Amino acid sequence: MNTTDLAARAQSLVAPGKGILAADESSSTIEKRFKSIKVDSSVENRRTYRELLLTTAGAEEFISGVILYDETIRQATKEGRPFTEVLNQLGIQPGIKVDAGAMDLAGHPGEKITEGLDGLRGRLAEYVKLGARFTKWRAVITIGPGIPSEFCIEANAHALARYAALSQEAGLVPIVEPEVLMDGDHTLERCETVTEHTLSRVYAALHAHHVQLEGTLLKPNMVLSGKSCPRQAGAEEVAKATVRCLKRTVPPAVPGIVFLSGGQTDEAATLHLSAMNAFGPHPWQLSFSYGRALQAPALKVWGGQPANFVAAQKAYYHRARMNGAARSGRYSTELERTT
């Protein structure tokens, strides 16, 4: 696939009013989420829950793509329709998480490196056959005493760039996700400093690997106060610090930025995105690629009960609609109370 085609696909993923559903939870992560609602994480329960999300009527108004997990991209509805087929018919692009998870970085206590580059070229070719249109790879950067180290940032930037280059080679749009975690007691200012440095090294690595930025998307954290920080920054502070950081580091050739929610509450993630879009325009589309912040209400309503299937879909649709409004800075807490 040429650069023009990849760019067009990337741009369609950040079409006005739309964003991405991250439904790429690993088996261990979805087991934890099911445990919170006292549901067994069986293959059938996982399939049913994913069908609930992917067949929600009207979600395509606000959802442009869905990131799937290796298990999910091979699954089908109860009637036997492959999930990728269901998404394509709705005009939603199927994507796939391709990393193998964040592991301890040897010699660097408290830091992580994402693995999964071995054999990636072959896996990408298989995912193309299964219907994937884009990919995602997550790197994890932790803020703490003496960390992140320069080596951790460089190692993860290099892995992200190698992944992105291989994805484009396979004709897939790579979503590059360097997440600076909000765990800790660090200030908003410390988060901004670390995020800015991380993004600058990521884009240097992407350039070195000849990745065509027009055919990529960035999935970063927002600049936030650490969860345990005594002073929590307000929505306007978060919005201004995040956009300032991005303007210093992300080239305008990148079509869009699809934020992760990173442990924020559902409404906070939506509010922060809306605040950023309210004082645009910006060099790139500012969108969302939320997992828990889109799914949590639906998961709670469903509770593993078939009778709650439709009500759970309504809960998911509502959150998608709220984030669709945030794309143009029109979200408000009053809007939450509308049906």
Long-range contacts (C-beta under 8 A, 24 or more apart in sequence): 1-168, 1-171, 3-212, 3-214, 3-215, 5-171, 6-168, 6-171, 6-173, 6-212, 6-214, 6-215, 7-212, 7-214, 7-215, 7-255, 9-93, 9-133, 9-134, 9-173, 9-215, 10-134, 10-173, 10-214, 10-215, 10-216, 10-217, 10-255, 10-256, 11-255, 11-256, 12-64, 12-93, 13-64, 13-65, 13-93, 13-134, 13-173, 13-217, 13-255, 13-256, 13-258, 13-287, 14-64, 14-217, 14-255, 14-256, 14-258, 14-284, 14-285, 14-287, 15-64, 16-285, 16-327, 16-328, 17-61, 17-62, 17-324, 17-327, 17-328, 18-61, 18-62, 18-63, 18-64, 18-287, 18-324, 18-327, 19-62, 19-63, 19-64, 19-258, 19-287, 19-288, 19-289, 19-290, 19-323, 19-324, 19-327, 20-63, 20-64, 20-65, 20-66, 20-67, 20-95, 20-175, 20-258, 20-287, 20-288, 20-289, 20-290, 21-53, 21-59, 21-63, 21-65, 21-66, 21-67, 21-289, 21-290, 21-291, 21-294, 21-295, 21-320, 22-66, 22-67, 22-136, 22-260, 22-289, 22-290, 22-291, 22-294, 23-50, 23-53, 23-54, 23-66, 23-67, 23-68, 23-69, 23-72, 23-291, 23-295, 24-67, 24-68, 24-69, 24-72, 24-95, 24-96, 24-97, 24-136, 24-291, 25-69, 25-291, 26-69, 26-101, 27-69, 27-71, 33-292, 33-299, 34-304, 36-299, 37-299, 37-300, 37-302, 37-303, 37-304, 38-303, 38-304, 39-303, 39-304, 40-304, 43-71, 45-304, 46-71, 46-72, 47-75, 47-76, 48-78, 49-299, 49-302, 50-75, 50-83, 51-77, 51-78, 51-83, 52-298, 52-302, 52-309, 52-312, 52-313, 52-316, 53-295, 53-298, 53-313, 53-316, 54-83, 54-86, 54-87, 55-86, 55-313, 56-313, 56-316, 56-317, 56-320, 57-313, 57-317, 58-317, 59-90, 59-92, 59-316, 59-317, 59-320, 60-90, 60-91, 60-92, 61-320, 61-321, 61-324, 62-320, 62-321, 62-323, 62-324, 63-92, 63-320, 64-92, 64-93, 65-92, 65-93, 65-94, 65-95, 65-133, 65-134, 66-92, 66-93, 66-94, 66-95, 67-95, 67-96, 67-97, 67-134, 67-136, 67-175, 67-289, 68-94, 68-95, 68-96, 68-97, 68-132, 69-96, 69-97, 70-96, 70-97, 73-127, 73-130, 73-131, 73-132, 74-130, 82-131, 84-130, 84-131, 84-132, 85-131, 88-131, 93-133, 93-134, 94-131, 94-132, 94-133, 95-132, 95-133, 95-134, 95-135, 95-136, 95-175, 96-127, 96-130, 96-132, 96-134, 96-135, 96-136, 97-135, 97-136, 97-137, 97-138, 98-123, 98-124, 98-127, 98-135, 98-136, 98-137, 98-163, 98-167, 99-136, 99-137, 99-138, 99-163, 102-138, 102-139, 102-140, 105-151, 105-152, 105-155, 108-147, 108-149, 108-151, 108-152, 110-142, 110-144, 110-147, 111-142, 111-147, 111-148, 111-149, 111-152, 112-139, 112-140, 112-141, 112-142, 112-152, 112-156, 113-152, 113-155, 113-156, 113-159, 114-138, 114-139, 114-140, 114-156, 114-159, 114-160, 116-163, 117-159, 117-162, 117-163, 120-163, 120-166, 121-166, 121-169, 121-170, 124-166, 124-167, 124-169, 124-170, 124-172, 125-170, 127-170, 127-172, 128-170, 128-171, 128-172, 132-172, 133-172, 133-173, 134-167, 134-172, 134-173, 134-174, 134-175, 134-217, 135-163, 135-167, 135-172, 135-173, 135-174, 135-175, 136-174, 136-175, 136-177, 136-219, 136-289, 137-163, 137-164, 137-174, 137-175, 137-176, 137-177, 138-177, 138-179, 138-219, 139-177, 139-178, 139-179, 140-179, 140-181, 141-178, 141-179, 141-180, 141-181, 141-194, 141-198, 142-181, 142-183, 142-184, 143-180, 143-181, 143-183, 143-184, 143-186, 143-190, 143-191, 143-194, 143-226, 144-184, 148-194, 148-198, 153-197, 153-198, 153-201, 154-201, 154-205, 156-202, 157-198, 157-201, 157-202, 157-204, 157-205, 158-205, 160-202, 160-205, 160-206, 161-202, 161-205, 161-206, 161-208, 161-209, 161-211, 162-209, 164-206, 164-209, 164-211, 164-216, 165-209, 165-210, 165-211, 168-211, 168-212, 168-215, 168-216, 173-215, 173-216, 173-217, 174-211, 174-215, 174-216, 174-217, 175-216, 175-217, 175-218, 175-219, 175-258, 175-289, 176-202, 176-206, 176-216, 176-217, 176-218, 176-219, 177-218, 177-219, 177-220, 177-260, 178-202, 178-220, 179-219, 179-220, 179-221, 179-260, 179-262, 180-220, 180-221, 181-221, 181-262, 181-263, 182-221, 182-224, 182-225, 182-226, 182-227, 182-262, 182-263, 182-264, 183-226, 183-227, 183-228, 183-263, 184-226, 184-227, 184-228, 184-229, 185-226, 185-227, 185-228, 185-229, 185-230, 186-225, 186-226, 186-229, 187-225, 187-226, 187-229, 187-231, 188-223, 188-224, 188-225, 188-229, 188-233, 188-237, 188-238, 188-241, 189-241, 190-226, 191-221, 191-223, 191-224, 191-225, 191-226, 191-241, 192-223, 192-241, 192-244, 192-245, 195-220, 195-221, 195-223, 195-245, 196-245, 196-248, 196-249, 199-245, 199-246, 199-249, 199-250, 200-248, 200-249, 203-249, 203-250, 203-251, 213-251, 213-253, 213-254, 214-253, 214-254, 214-255, 216-254, 216-255, 217-254, 217-255, 217-256, 217-257, 217-258, 218-250, 218-254, 218-256, 218-257, 218-258, 218-284, 219-257, 219-258, 219-259, 219-260, 219-289, 220-246, 220-257, 220-259, 220-260, 221-259, 221-260, 221-262, 222-259, 222-262, 222-264, 222-272, 224-262, 224-264, 227-263, 235-268, 235-271, 235-272, 235-275, 236-275, 238-272, 238-275, 239-272, 239-275, 239-276, 239-278, 239-279, 240-279, 242-272, 242-276, 243-276, 243-279, 243-282, 243-286, 246-282, 246-284, 247-282, 247-283, 250-283, 250-284, 252-283, 252-284, 254-284, 255-284, 255-285, 256-284, 256-285, 256-286, 256-287, 257-284, 257-285, 257-286, 257-287, 258-287, 258-288, 258-289, 259-286, 259-287, 259-288, 259-289, 259-290, 260-289, 260-290, 260-291, 261-288, 261-290, 261-291, 261-292, 261-293, 263-292, 264-293, 265-293, 266-293, 266-294, 266-296, 266-297, 266-319, 267-322, 267-333, 267-336, 269-293, 269-323, 270-319, 270-322, 270-323, 270-326, 270-331, 271-326, 271-331, 271-333, 273-323, 273-326, 273-327, 273-331, 274-325, 274-326, 274-329, 274-330, 274-331, 274-332, 275-329, 276-329, 277-326, 277-327, 277-328, 277-329, 278-329, 279-329, 280-329, 286-327, 287-327, 288-323, 288-326, 288-327, 290-323, 293-319, 294-319, 294-320, 294-323, 295-319
